[in-house]
Amino acid sequence: MGAIDFKTLSDEQLVHHELSLERQLIEASFRHRTSQLDDMSKLKKLRRQIARIRTEERAREIASGAGADTLRNRFRGTFKAGAMSAQADGSGGFLKGISESYGLSDGDQSE
């Protein structure tokens, strides 16, 4: 999604997209540390997308005369963590790769 597409999103959608990307970045960082990340460039790409979104958010805040992080603080509470991130990268969950590497499925949870 390019910078032009970010301009068409509503404020809420923009913040939700940013939070989803931040969640994906945390997941990718974790996978990188556990040697499960196949595409090392994913970290850089996610950081750049987050920066582009933050730039658009700040431009909107300046245009409306609002303070820094006003949009983010306003819409952070309406973000549903699993809704966007699972759809965006198709991973299906934060620890899916780890559970698969140990041969665990959703029904094999131990107490």
Residue frames as qw, qx, qy, qz and C-alpha x, y, z in Angstrom:
[[0.000, 0.891, 0.454, 0.000, 0.00, 0.00, 0.00],
 [0.472, 0.330, 0.008, 0.817, 1.57, 3.25, -1.13],
 [0.132, -0.241, -0.346, 0.897, 1.47, 6.70, 0.42],
 [0.304, -0.101, -0.355, -0.879, -1.33, 7.72, -1.96],
 [0.538, -0.347, -0.737, -0.219, -3.56, 4.97, -0.57],
 [0.358, -0.306, -0.616, 0.631, -3.00, 6.18, 3.01],
 [0.085, 0.047, 0.026, -0.995, -4.52, 9.53, 2.12],
 [0.494, -0.210, -0.526, -0.659, -7.81, 7.85, 1.19],
 [0.483, -0.292, -0.796, 0.217, -8.19, 6.08, 4.56],
 [0.398, -0.824, -0.181, -0.360, -10.23, 7.56, 7.36],
 [0.102, -0.707, 0.541, -0.444, -8.43, 8.60, 10.53],
 [0.790, -0.309, 0.429, -0.311, -9.63, 5.49, 12.35],
 [0.954, 0.296, 0.029, 0.045, -8.61, 3.15, 9.54],
 [0.429, 0.732, -0.401, 0.345, -5.19, 4.80, 9.37],
 [0.345, -0.603, 0.584, -0.421, -4.56, 4.32, 13.09],
 [0.911, -0.084, 0.335, -0.223, -5.82, 0.73, 12.97],
 [0.840, 0.499, -0.156, 0.141, -3.56, -0.03, 10.02],
 [0.161, 0.731, -0.529, 0.400, -0.59, 1.42, 11.89],
 [0.590, -0.447, 0.550, -0.388, -1.32, -0.61, 15.00],
 [0.969, 0.164, 0.150, -0.105, -1.70, -3.74, 12.89],
 [0.658, 0.626, -0.323, 0.268, 1.67, -3.11, 11.24],
 [0.151, -0.678, 0.579, -0.427, 3.29, -2.51, 14.63],
 [0.838, -0.213, 0.418, -0.279, 1.92, -5.85, 15.78],
 [0.913, 0.400, -0.030, 0.072, 3.30, -7.52, 12.65],
 [0.315, 0.750, -0.466, 0.347, 6.67, -5.88, 13.32],
 [0.494, -0.530, 0.583, -0.369, 6.75, -7.32, 16.83],
 [0.947, 0.069, 0.281, -0.143, 5.85, -10.75, 15.46],
 [0.754, 0.600, -0.192, 0.188, 8.52, -10.51, 12.77],
 [0.009, 0.746, -0.554, 0.369, 11.13, -9.38, 15.31],
 [0.723, -0.339, 0.525, -0.295, 10.25, -12.32, 17.51],
 [0.945, 0.295, 0.141, -0.009, 10.45, -14.72, 14.57],
 [0.481, 0.753, -0.371, 0.253, 13.81, -13.20, 13.61],
 [0.263, -0.649, 0.615, -0.363, 15.18, -13.77, 17.11],
 [0.774, -0.135, 0.582, -0.207, 13.99, -17.38, 17.06],
 [0.118, -0.341, 0.777, 0.516, 15.43, -17.96, 13.53],
 [0.426, 0.426, 0.796, -0.053, 12.00, -18.49, 11.96],
 [0.319, 0.803, 0.075, -0.497, 11.87, -15.40, 9.75],
 [0.763, 0.262, 0.457, 0.375, 12.50, -16.30, 6.12],
 [0.373, 0.721, 0.214, 0.543, 12.46, -12.79, 4.62],
 [0.497, -0.355, -0.286, 0.739, 14.83, -10.52, 6.55],
 [0.093, 0.206, 0.213, 0.951, 13.73, -7.50, 4.51],
 [0.325, -0.643, -0.645, -0.255, 10.28, -7.75, 6.10],
 [0.445, -0.589, -0.368, 0.565, 11.50, -5.88, 9.20],
 [0.220, -0.197, 0.175, 0.939, 12.73, -2.94, 7.14],
 [0.124, -0.357, -0.625, -0.683, 9.57, -2.88, 5.01],
 [0.385, -0.675, -0.629, 0.030, 7.31, -2.87, 8.06],
 [0.382, -0.515, -0.210, 0.738, 9.28, -0.08, 9.73],
 [0.106, -0.026, 0.352, 0.930, 9.05, 2.05, 6.59],
 [0.237, -0.514, -0.677, -0.470, 5.30, 1.47, 6.21],
 [0.417, -0.675, -0.510, 0.333, 4.78, 2.46, 9.85],
 [0.308, -0.355, 0.016, 0.882, 6.85, 5.61, 9.28],
 [0.021, -0.227, -0.533, -0.815, 4.77, 6.53, 6.22],
 [0.350, -0.642, -0.654, -0.196, 1.55, 6.11, 8.16],
 [0.436, -0.600, -0.343, 0.576, 2.88, 8.12, 11.12],
 [0.210, -0.105, 0.228, 0.945, 3.87, 10.89, 8.70],
 [0.194, -0.426, -0.602, -0.648, 0.34, 10.97, 7.26],
 [0.444, -0.661, -0.587, 0.145, -1.18, 10.94, 10.76],
 [0.387, -0.460, -0.161, 0.783, 1.00, 13.86, 11.83],
 [0.070, 0.116, 0.400, 0.906, 0.15, 15.81, 8.66],
 [0.322, -0.584, -0.634, -0.393, -3.55, 15.38, 9.45],
 [0.484, -0.629, -0.446, 0.414, -2.99, 16.47, 13.06],
 [0.299, -0.248, 0.062, 0.919, -1.13, 19.58, 11.96],
 [0.067, -0.309, -0.542, -0.778, -3.83, 20.42, 9.40],
 [0.435, -0.653, -0.564, -0.259, -6.51, 20.19, 12.07],
 [0.101, -0.715, 0.294, -0.626, -4.47, 22.00, 14.72],
 [0.887, -0.434, -0.084, -0.136, -4.36, 18.97, 17.02],
 [0.331, -0.747, 0.576, -0.019, -1.42, 17.93, 19.15],
 [0.308, 0.420, -0.844, -0.132, 0.99, 15.09, 18.46],
 [0.128, -0.021, -0.987, 0.095, -0.48, 11.57, 18.73],
 [0.464, 0.106, 0.301, -0.826, -4.04, 12.89, 19.02],
 [0.735, 0.188, -0.397, -0.516, -5.37, 10.57, 16.31],
 [0.497, 0.173, -0.839, 0.139, -3.53, 7.59, 17.71],
 [0.046, -0.002, 0.733, -0.679, -4.82, 8.19, 21.23],
 [0.560, 0.123, 0.090, -0.814, -8.38, 8.76, 20.01],
 [0.825, 0.205, -0.299, -0.434, -8.71, 5.53, 18.01],
 [0.181, 0.399, -0.881, 0.181, -6.37, 3.16, 19.85],
 [0.425, -0.049, 0.719, -0.548, -9.17, 1.84, 22.05],
 [0.778, 0.347, 0.133, -0.507, -11.26, 0.69, 19.09],
 [0.388, 0.532, -0.724, -0.207, -8.50, -1.48, 17.60],
 [0.948, -0.132, 0.203, -0.207, -9.14, -5.24, 17.53],
 [0.308, -0.646, 0.655, 0.241, -5.75, -6.94, 17.63],
 [0.521, -0.033, 0.825, 0.216, -6.45, -10.08, 15.62],
 [0.562, 0.672, 0.388, -0.288, -8.77, -8.61, 13.03],
 [0.444, 0.853, -0.206, -0.183, -6.28, -7.00, 10.67],
 [0.154, -0.676, 0.710, 0.123, -2.93, -8.67, 11.38],
 [0.614, 0.001, 0.789, 0.017, -4.07, -12.23, 10.63],
 [0.640, 0.682, 0.343, -0.082, -5.65, -11.12, 7.36],
 [0.191, 0.920, -0.276, -0.203, -2.72, -8.95, 6.30],
 [0.033, 0.631, -0.766, -0.117, 0.12, -11.47, 6.45],
 [0.839, 0.088, -0.419, -0.335, -1.81, -14.75, 6.45],
 [0.192, 0.382, -0.829, 0.360, 0.19, -16.08, 9.40],
 [0.656, -0.379, -0.586, -0.287, -2.90, -16.93, 11.41],
 [0.677, -0.720, -0.146, -0.026, -1.37, -16.17, 14.77],
 [0.093, -0.902, 0.406, -0.118, 1.57, -14.89, 16.73],
 [0.411, -0.514, 0.752, -0.045, 3.04, -18.20, 17.89],
 [0.907, 0.305, 0.074, -0.281, 1.88, -20.40, 15.03],
 [0.592, 0.617, -0.512, 0.081, 5.40, -20.96, 13.69],
 [0.122, -0.487, 0.769, -0.397, 6.70, -22.01, 17.08],
 [0.740, -0.033, 0.510, -0.437, 3.85, -24.40, 17.74],
 [0.862, 0.455, -0.125, -0.185, 4.30, -25.92, 14.28],
 [0.368, 0.631, -0.659, 0.175, 8.03, -26.40, 14.84],
 [0.249, -0.296, 0.819, -0.424, 7.26, -28.42, 17.97],
 [0.229, -0.122, -0.919, -0.295, 4.53, -30.39, 16.23],
 [0.110, 0.381, 0.690, -0.606, 1.68, -28.83, 18.22],
 [0.055, -0.453, -0.584, -0.671, -1.70, -28.00, 16.76],
 [0.324, -0.451, 0.051, -0.830, -4.56, -25.96, 18.24],
 [0.832, -0.367, -0.208, -0.361, -6.01, -28.99, 20.01],
 [0.826, 0.029, -0.444, 0.347, -2.69, -30.20, 21.50],
 [0.079, -0.730, 0.291, -0.613, -2.44, -27.69, 24.32],
 [0.617, -0.148, -0.693, 0.343, -0.94, -29.05, 27.51],
 [0.430, -0.845, -0.264, -0.173, -1.85, -27.86, 30.96]]
